[in-house]
């Protein structure tokens, strides 16, 4: 017997039934394009066109199209790489760790967060590949048997660890996301009227029947994948941080980077989930499924991780002073007072000061304030990566080699283009795939709306076809 809290608001509002959930979620897949969705896709395609042109210029004319120089060899490219990997962190956290902790508020947002993870990792992977200069030789980073004599990968390099960590992260996230989609694909398959849609969703649903045995295996596989994905939440950005922490460059050579990067990744990832969920909620009229309770819960995570990031910034300065190493001390003084001071203080304002507004419940539950603050957080997290990378490189041990970095139009084009690529993929996902996990939302409906349903109704996955008797009973 499950106790329904008289204090906590339901996770699904509006007195929804199982049939209502199916209709509301499937409507955006089965109906024609929403005008606002079409406008968003058109804007995203403009960004994608900018990306294609910028990549063409990079490949045809070389890395000289970017603003890199002999002193600043990493800049916007690696900044954007770390930023996109960080954004992809929230999907695994929501889908895996919160599943293991039985947090029911994850059910309405986990699918979109998982999709965001996959698309963000795709965008992130673009930058190291382009930075190679010869992306057609990208397969050289893999430990494959070859005929090039003694050519082999350097297993001591954190750059190679990145390859393994991010490819594993992408693979597990993709499988986890797809497994969760199978029952909902079956629902759309059984509702489809056109032959092309019926065949497409029949292939995607992989013969799902909705039987008790199928559900049992589905839940077992979900738990196994959640167990596999949980270490990835910690390991991926830990390994990304080692790209810097294992070097001897002042400003990078610090042991605080792994937990600091992980907290920052969850921080920026949740901010991007909020940005996307607020847009999706309005675009597809999902106010009863993505409620203020979901927004408030995510804002609480942002308060926590934002505070951890703020402590990490303070700790960095303290350790630089406590180390007694003048080069380390200068690296941090230069960040705050040097020529890139504006980037440092933008980072501090957006990442440390702005999220503290969420201590006020009225702001935490305000969609407008949440949307604005989530944008500020991701701006601040981009500046954090820029500050770490560029300000640590542009003034090294030799003043004669000091240099400034200025991005070129191609630098900006590649970055803006990946945003266009990301939103193009996300909007296509929202149109052709169910953006809310119908099966999991139905499973929490009993405790959310106070409506009593049978166990058979909870296990029901299709409104037509194999389970019509169950469907008729709860309608």
Phi, psi and omega per residue, in radians:
X1 nan 2.342 -3.060
X2 -1.870 2.305 -3.132
X3 -1.556 2.239 3.098
X4 -1.678 2.099 -3.088
X5 -1.153 2.295 3.079
X6 -1.338 -0.163 -3.074
X7 -1.736 -0.834 -3.064
X8 -1.272 2.326 -3.137
X9 -1.262 2.636 -3.119
X10 -1.152 2.638 -3.140
X11 -1.407 -0.381 3.038
X12 -2.140 2.100 -3.085
X13 -1.819 3.043 3.068
X14 1.519 0.156 3.126
X15 1.050 0.712 -3.059
X16 -1.238 2.551 2.996
X17 -1.827 3.064 3.102
X18 -1.048 -0.721 -3.138
X19 -1.115 -0.689 3.117
X20 -1.073 -0.731 3.138
X21 -1.067 -0.811 -3.141
X22 -1.055 -0.795 -3.120
X23 -1.117 -0.781 -3.062
X24 -1.157 -0.694 -3.080
X25 -1.399 -0.672 -3.113
X26 -1.306 -0.346 -3.079
X27 -1.028 -0.727 -3.095
X28 -1.237 -0.357 3.079
X29 -1.466 -0.725 -2.997
X30 -1.498 -0.483 -3.108
X31 -1.361 2.958 3.081
X32 -1.234 2.987 -3.112
X33 -1.057 2.329 3.035
X34 -1.227 2.321 -3.133
X35 -0.965 -0.668 3.130
X36 -1.218 -0.621 3.075
X37 -1.124 -0.752 -3.133
X38 -1.113 -0.676 3.110
X39 -1.144 -0.736 3.103
X40 -1.114 -0.694 3.119
X41 -1.152 -0.707 3.123
X42 -1.060 -0.747 3.117
X43 -1.134 -0.701 3.130
X44 -1.150 -0.646 3.130
X45 -1.169 -0.540 3.036
X46 -1.095 -0.793 3.081
X47 -1.073 -0.682 3.116
X48 -1.125 -0.662 3.091
X49 -1.117 -0.700 3.077
X50 -1.069 -0.721 3.135
X51 -1.085 -0.812 -3.115
X52 -1.079 -0.749 3.138
X53 -1.148 -0.744 -3.119
X54 -1.155 -0.660 3.089
X55 -1.178 -0.684 3.081
X56 -1.038 -0.791 3.130
X57 -1.110 -0.696 3.141
X58 -1.121 -0.772 -3.094
X59 -1.278 -0.644 -3.049
X60 -1.368 -0.735 -3.069
X61 -1.770 -0.261 3.084
X62 1.747 3.108 -3.090
X63 -1.171 -0.264 3.065
X64 -1.056 -0.291 3.059
X65 -1.189 -0.373 3.109
X66 -1.522 3.006 -3.070
X67 -1.566 0.294 -3.111
X68 -1.195 2.704 3.046
X69 -2.460 -3.054 -3.049
X70 -1.150 -0.492 -3.137
X71 -1.508 -0.835 -3.130
X72 -1.743 1.527 -3.107
X73 -1.521 -0.333 3.003
X74 -2.072 2.359 3.115
X75 -2.652 -1.939 -3.062
X76 -1.112 -0.597 -3.062
X77 -1.112 -0.899 -3.121
X78 -1.307 -0.546 3.023
X79 -1.000 -0.837 -3.129
X80 -1.190 -0.635 3.100
X81 -1.041 -0.885 -3.113
X82 -1.158 -0.644 3.137
X83 -1.099 -0.804 -3.129
X84 -1.201 -0.687 3.098
X85 -1.072 -0.706 3.115
X86 -1.089 -0.733 3.127
X87 -1.058 -0.595 -3.123
X88 -1.289 -0.037 -3.065
X89 -1.316 -0.585 -3.013
X90 -1.154 -0.546 -3.122
X91 -1.053 -0.813 3.137
X92 -1.203 -0.659 3.120
X93 -1.079 -0.823 -3.106
X94 -1.176 -0.769 -3.039
X95 -1.362 -0.594 -3.026
X96 -1.746 -1.085 -3.026
X97 -1.157 -0.763 -3.139
X98 -1.208 -0.463 3.024
X99 -1.157 -0.775 3.140
X100 -1.138 -0.562 3.110
X101 -1.528 0.082 3.080
X102 1.014 0.738 3.090
X103 -1.518 1.896 -2.997
X104 -1.297 -0.314 -3.123
X105 -1.232 -0.171 3.137
X106 -1.299 -0.327 -2.890
X107 -1.114 -0.597 -3.091
X108 -1.426 -0.314 -3.020
X109 -2.023 -0.148 -2.989
X110 -1.168 -0.643 -3.073
X111 -1.169 -0.808 3.127
X112 -1.127 -0.627 3.111
X113 -1.161 -0.682 3.100
X114 -1.158 -0.719 3.093
X115 -1.088 -0.731 3.096
X116 -1.020 -0.709 3.113
X117 -1.017 -0.862 -3.088
X118 -1.100 -0.800 -3.112
X119 -1.194 -0.622 3.119
X120 -1.172 -0.688 3.116
X121 -1.161 -0.645 3.071
X122 -1.053 -0.799 3.118
X123 -1.108 -0.713 -3.132
X124 -1.097 -0.709 -3.074
X125 -1.120 -0.393 -3.118
X126 -1.077 -0.646 -2.957
X127 -1.278 -0.822 3.078
X128 -1.109 -0.632 3.140
X129 -1.133 -0.787 3.118
X130 -1.167 -0.611 -3.103
X131 -1.211 -0.307 3.088
X132 -1.100 -0.398 -3.107
X133 1.474 -0.640 3.078
X134 -2.191 1.310 -3.038
X135 -1.103 -0.319 3.102
X136 -1.235 -0.182 3.061
X137 -1.840 0.351 -3.090
X138 -1.082 -0.457 -3.128
X139 -1.168 -0.188 3.107
X140 -1.151 -0.339 3.121
X141 -1.302 -0.184 3.139
X142 -1.574 2.475 3.138
X143 -1.360 1.213 -3.100
X144 -1.720 2.547 2.992
X145 -1.022 2.425 -3.063
X146 -2.538 2.976 -3.116
X147 -1.911 0.402 -3.083
X148 -1.699 0.514 3.117
X149 1.336 -2.176 -3.066
X150 -1.594 0.202 -3.124
X151 -1.110 2.187 -3.131
X152 -2.709 2.771 -3.133
X153 -1.315 2.709 3.125
X154 -1.642 1.782 -3.085
X155 -1.223 -0.185 3.088
X156 -1.486 -0.094 -3.057
X157 -1.589 2.249 3.069
X158 -1.127 -0.356 3.072
X159 -1.131 -0.613 3.060
X160 -1.277 -0.624 3.081
X161 -1.061 -0.627 3.068
X162 -0.982 -0.780 -3.114
X163 -1.004 -0.842 -3.108
X164 -1.200 -0.752 -3.079
X165 -1.138 -0.818 -3.044
X166 -1.300 -0.645 3.090
X167 -1.145 -0.677 3.072
X168 -1.147 -0.766 3.127
X169 -1.033 -0.798 -3.132
X170 -1.121 -0.763 -3.100
X171 -1.109 -0.849 -3.124
X172 -1.138 -0.720 3.133
X173 -1.113 -0.694 -3.138
X174 -1.133 -0.784 3.132
X175 -1.134 -0.767 3.140
X176 -1.040 -0.801 3.135
X177 -1.081 -0.799 -3.082
X178 -1.208 -0.703 3.113
X179 -1.016 -0.733 3.133
X180 -1.170 -0.422 -3.122
X181 -1.403 -0.391 -2.984
X182 -0.980 -0.884 3.131
X183 -1.050 -0.628 -3.133
X184 -1.304 -0.565 3.009
X185 -1.056 -0.663 3.129
X186 -1.139 -0.660 3.090
X187 -1.079 -0.811 3.137
X188 -1.174 -0.656 3.100
X189 -0.994 -0.803 -3.072
X190 -1.327 -0.256 3.087
X191 -1.704 -0.231 -3.022
X192 -1.129 2.458 3.120
X193 -1.865 -0.534 3.136
X194 -1.459 2.567 -3.113
X195 -1.142 -0.643 -3.122
X196 -1.183 -0.810 3.129
X197 -1.089 -0.724 -3.121
X198 -1.092 -0.776 3.140
X199 -1.172 -0.730 -3.108
X200 -1.103 -0.861 -3.107
X201 -1.295 -0.444 3.037
X202 -1.149 -0.699 3.109
X203 -1.187 -0.707 -3.115
X204 -1.213 -0.546 -3.104
X205 -1.406 -0.168 2.998
X206 0.955 0.699 3.055
X207 1.291 0.418 -3.132
X208 -1.052 2.323 -3.120
X209 -1.941 -0.326 -3.088
X210 1.371 0.257 3.141
X211 -1.275 2.875 3.136
X212 -1.076 -0.662 3.134
X213 -1.146 -0.709 3.127
X214 -1.109 -0.736 3.126
X215 -1.147 -0.688 3.133
X216 -1.073 -0.784 3.118
X217 -1.190 -0.626 3.112
X218 -1.052 -0.815 -3.120
X219 -1.200 -0.614 3.099
X220 -1.131 -0.801 3.137
X221 -1.120 -0.685 3.128
X222 -1.062 -0.743 3.131
X223 -1.180 -0.686 3.113
X224 -1.098 -0.806 3.138
X225 -1.142 -0.626 3.088
X226 -1.112 -0.702 3.086
X227 -1.126 -0.641 3.110
X228 -1.259 -0.628 -3.061
X229 -1.361 -0.471 -3.074
X230 -0.999 -0.833 3.092
X231 -1.075 -0.449 -3.122
X232 -1.177 -0.533 3.117
X233 -1.012 -0.663 -3.128
X234 -1.520 -0.631 -2.967
X235 -1.372 -0.651 -2.998
X236 -1.103 -0.949 -3.097
X237 -1.321 -0.367 2.998
X238 -1.076 -0.802 -3.132
X239 -1.203 -0.664 3.065
X240 -1.053 -0.700 3.137
X241 -1.139 -0.486 -3.136
X242 -1.237 -0.297 2.981
X243 -0.959 -0.550 -3.115
X244 -1.783 -0.781 -2.995
X245 -1.153 -0.449 -3.129
X246 -1.485 -0.011 3.106
X247 -1.539 3.089 3.106
X248 -1.938 0.279 -3.111
X249 -1.377 2.255 3.099
X250 -0.989 2.348 -3.070
X251 1.702 -0.363 3.109
X252 -1.905 -0.593 -2.973
X253 -1.363 1.381 -3.081
X254 -2.601 2.523 -3.092
X255 -1.487 -0.102 -3.137
X256 -1.387 -0.222 -3.030
X257 -1.005 -0.807 -3.080
X258 -0.983 -0.990 3.119
X259 -1.150 -0.564 3.136
X260 -1.139 -0.765 3.125
X261 -1.190 -0.684 3.138
X262 -1.121 -0.816 3.106
X263 -1.069 -0.725 3.115
X264 -1.136 -0.619 3.125
X265 -1.169 -0.786 3.097
X266 -1.110 -0.674 3.109
X267 -1.018 -0.927 -3.120
X268 -1.252 -0.594 3.136
X269 -1.116 -0.783 3.122
X270 -1.154 -0.614 3.096
X271 -1.092 -0.737 3.118
X272 -1.200 -0.645 3.068
X273 -1.038 -0.769 3.111
X274 -1.072 -0.770 3.119
X275 -0.999 -0.848 -3.091
X276 -1.223 -0.692 -3.087
X277 -1.185 -0.657 3.123
X278 -1.159 -0.687 3.086
X279 -1.160 -0.839 -3.107
X280 -1.096 -0.714 3.127
X281 -0.980 -0.754 -3.128
X282 -1.346 -0.698 -3.029
X283 -1.155 -0.708 -3.062
X284 -1.954 0.264 3.057
X285 0.964 0.960 -3.120
X286 -1.884 0.565 -3.076
X287 -1.082 -0.494 -3.126
X288 -1.381 -0.238 -3.086
X289 -1.903 -0.637 3.038
X290 -1.850 1.605 -2.973
X291 -1.722 3.117 3.089
X292 -1.139 -0.414 3.076
X293 -1.130 -0.728 3.108
X294 -1.118 -0.785 -3.129
X295 -1.086 -0.764 -3.118
X296 -1.150 -0.701 3.128
X297 -1.080 -0.739 3.120
X298 -1.196 -0.611 3.105
X299 -1.135 -0.571 3.086
X300 -1.154 -0.661 3.075
X301 -1.132 -0.663 3.129
X302 -1.138 -0.688 3.084
X303 -1.036 -0.816 -3.097
X304 -1.092 -0.951 -3.067
X305 -1.213 -0.575 3.075
X306 -1.135 -0.642 3.100
X307 -1.203 -0.664 3.083
X308 -1.091 -0.739 3.117
X309 -1.100 -0.722 3.109
X310 -1.079 -0.724 3.078
X311 -1.106 -0.672 3.131
X312 -1.101 -0.701 3.099
X313 -1.056 -0.773 -3.140
X314 -1.149 -0.727 -3.133
X315 -1.090 -0.692 3.111
X316 -0.988 -0.809 -3.136
X317 -1.136 -0.721 -3.139
X318 -1.101 -0.804 -3.110
X319 -1.139 -0.644 3.090
X320 -1.067 -0.750 3.097
X321 -1.192 -0.769 -3.052
X322 -1.203 -0.469 -3.107
X323 -1.150 -0.520 -3.091
X324 1.325 0.120 3.138
X325 -1.580 2.036 -3.026
X326 -1.148 -0.548 3.128
X327 -1.177 -0.711 3.111
X328 -1.151 -0.738 3.134
X329 -1.112 -0.731 -3.133
X330 -1.147 -0.638 -3.123
X331 -1.010 -0.700 -3.096
X332 -1.431 -0.610 3.048
X333 -1.113 -0.672 3.133
X334 -1.127 -0.611 3.114
X335 -1.074 -0.769 -3.026
X336 -1.453 -0.491 -3.025
X337 -2.177 -0.099 -3.092
X338 -1.388 -2.888 -3.074
X339 -1.140 -0.325 3.100
X340 -1.814 0.487 -3.124
X341 -1.008 -0.620 -3.104
X342 -1.087 -0.599 3.111
X343 -1.228 -0.713 -3.126
X344 -1.119 -0.808 -3.088
X345 -1.310 -0.457 2.978
X346 -1.118 -0.747 3.095
X347 -1.045 -0.840 -3.102
X348 -1.114 -0.722 -3.130
X349 -1.136 -0.842 -3.054
X350 -1.276 -0.632 -3.010
X351 -1.639 -0.493 -3.044
X352 -1.863 -0.816 -3.036
X353 -1.439 -0.874 -3.038
X354 -1.022 -0.824 -3.118
X355 -1.106 -0.345 -3.138
X356 -1.177 -0.242 3.055
X357 -1.118 -0.380 -3.129
X358 -1.258 -0.102 3.013
X359 -1.137 -0.404 3.110
X360 -1.517 2.144 -3.048
X361 -1.057 -0.639 -3.123
X362 -1.099 -0.665 3.104
X363 -1.302 -0.669 3.140
X364 -1.077 -0.491 -3.105
X365 -1.845 0.159 3.098
X366 -1.654 2.135 -3.115
X367 -1.171 -0.707 -3.130
X368 -1.115 -0.844 3.137
X369 -1.111 -0.719 3.133
X370 -1.091 -0.753 -3.136
X371 -1.082 -0.802 -3.117
X372 -1.128 -0.800 -3.110
X373 -1.147 -0.656 3.115
X374 -1.094 -0.628 3.065
X375 -1.155 -0.776 3.123
X376 -1.052 -0.709 -3.135
X377 -1.071 -0.784 -3.118
X378 -1.244 -0.533 2.993
X379 -1.106 -0.797 -3.134
X380 -1.113 -0.664 3.130
X381 -1.222 -0.543 3.044
X382 -1.154 -0.763 3.121
X383 -1.119 -0.596 3.110
X384 -1.030 -0.841 -3.136
X385 -1.132 -0.664 3.109
X386 -1.107 -0.753 -3.129
X387 -1.126 -0.812 -3.130
X388 -1.027 -0.771 -3.006
X389 -1.425 -0.985 -2.971
X390 -1.302 -0.788 -3.078
X391 -1.214 -0.403 3.087
X392 -1.372 -0.412 -3.084
X393 -1.675 -0.576 -2.905
X394 -1.253 -0.307 3.045
X395 -2.278 1.782 -3.104
X396 -1.748 -2.724 -3.070
X397 -1.176 -0.461 -3.068
X398 -1.855 1.933 3.122
X399 -1.007 -0.446 -3.135
X400 -1.184 -0.343 -3.129
X401 -1.802 0.112 3.118
X402 -1.097 2.463 -3.118
X403 -2.658 2.803 3.083
X404 -1.841 2.645 3.066
X405 -1.920 2.304 3.037
X406 -2.271 2.188 -3.121
X407 -1.216 2.566 3.051
X408 -1.608 3.039 3.118
X409 -1.125 -0.482 3.115
X410 -1.299 -0.665 3.007
X411 -0.938 -0.897 -3.121
X412 -1.127 -0.702 -3.115
X413 -1.092 -0.726 3.131
X414 -1.144 -0.730 -3.128
X415 -1.160 -0.897 3.116
X416 -1.062 -0.636 3.129
X417 -1.111 -0.653 3.108
X418 -1.189 -0.540 3.037
X419 -1.132 -0.719 3.064
X420 -1.091 -0.739 3.093
X421 -1.071 -0.781 -3.116
X422 -1.055 -0.856 -3.094
X423 -1.266 -0.510 3.038
X424 -1.091 -0.844 3.122
X425 -1.105 -0.731 -3.092
X426 -1.185 -0.713 -3.138
X427 -1.202 -0.638 3.057
X428 -1.140 -0.691 3.068
X429 -1.043 -0.802 -3.119
X430 -1.096 -0.508 -3.096
X431 -1.461 -0.687 -2.986
X432 -1.821 -0.216 3.094
X433 -2.099 2.608 3.069
X434 -1.164 2.116 -2.990
X435 -1.372 -0.354 3.073
X436 -1.986 2.432 -3.122
X437 -1.302 1.703 -3.068
X438 -1.052 -0.785 -3.065
X439 -1.058 -0.758 -3.099
X440 -1.323 -0.592 3.086
X441 -1.159 -0.663 3.089
X442 -1.115 -0.576 -3.119
X443 -1.186 -0.446 3.141
X444 -1.760 0.012 -3.054
X445 -1.086 -0.585 -3.109
X446 -1.026 -0.807 -3.099
X447 -1.532 -0.170 -3.104
X448 -1.576 -0.792 -3.009
X449 -1.815 -0.150 -3.113
X450 1.382 0.081 3.116
X451 -1.503 2.334 -3.110
X452 -1.571 2.264 3.097
X453 -2.284 2.779 3.113
X454 -1.439 2.823 3.106
X455 -1.076 -0.620 3.137
X456 -1.132 -0.631 3.090
X457 -1.118 -0.678 -3.134
X458 -1.109 -0.655 -3.119
X459 -1.401 -0.124 -3.092
X460 -1.206 2.315 -3.092
X461 -2.099 -0.239 -3.088
X462 -2.283 2.538 -3.137
X463 -1.608 -0.191 3.104
X464 -2.426 2.836 3.020
X465 1.612 -2.152 -2.916
X466 -1.166 -0.498 -3.013
X467 -1.994 0.628 -3.051
X468 -1.137 -0.573 3.132
X469 -1.109 -0.796 3.108
X470 -1.076 -0.708 -3.124
X471 -1.082 -0.798 -3.124
X472 -1.103 -0.596 -3.100
X473 -1.117 -0.784 -3.087
X474 -1.565 -0.131 2.996
X475 -1.482 nan nan
